[in-house]
Structure formats: structure tokens, C-alpha cells
């Protein structure tokens, strides 16, 4: 699980550098969960192969969210591969309240954690 924290720190730094180079680039949300801003959530389906093998795990998906709160990109940062596709597909359907900084809606990057438990 140490990879989750390392991935988060690297992603945060990437976002800071991108924003310094291009102020219109997405801002990385950290020190709070992006999940709290969700206005529509879809939980991923449990993959049949994982269910029959009685597997569990956590997948962290990075999402890019536009100024209107729509997910425009999603990718797995870490977690078991067997849960990846279901997690990415679910994350792409989430919708968020717009993030406003200094009175202006901004693009953001954040993470969503999906826990798969039997």
C-alpha cells in the first residue's frame, strides 16, 4: 500500500508543475477527498472472476474533472489488475460539483478509491 502514497505525492507535484507552467491546467486536489464533491456516484460491478476466486482489494483511480464537474479522463494509479477495468468504467460516470477557486471554476485532478470486499 506504500505505492498509493508515493503515487499521490508524485501526482500532486505533477499538478503543481503543470499549473505553474499553464495556469489553466487542472489543479490537483489533495489533503481532502474528491469523493466528497461527488453529486453522482456509480459503484463498480464485482468482476465475476474476482468473485469466484473470492478476491478483494482496493483500486485508486485518478480522474481529471472539467470546470462543469464532468470526468474527462480516468486511469488506474494502483491496485489489483482484476478490478481495474470495472473501477475505471465506474469512475468515468461520476459527476462532481464544480470546484471554485477565487470565484472561478477550475479543472481539477483527484483520486477515487474503490474498495472491493467479499
PyMOL commands that set and color helices and strands:
alter all, ss='L'
color gray80, all
select helices_A, chain A and resi 2-21+34-37+48-52+81-92
alter helices_A, ss='H'
color red, helices_A
select strands_A, chain A and resi 27-28+38-40+57-65+71-78+95-96+99-101+104-106+108-116
alter strands_A, ss='S'
color yellow, strands_A
deselect
rebuild
show_as cartoon
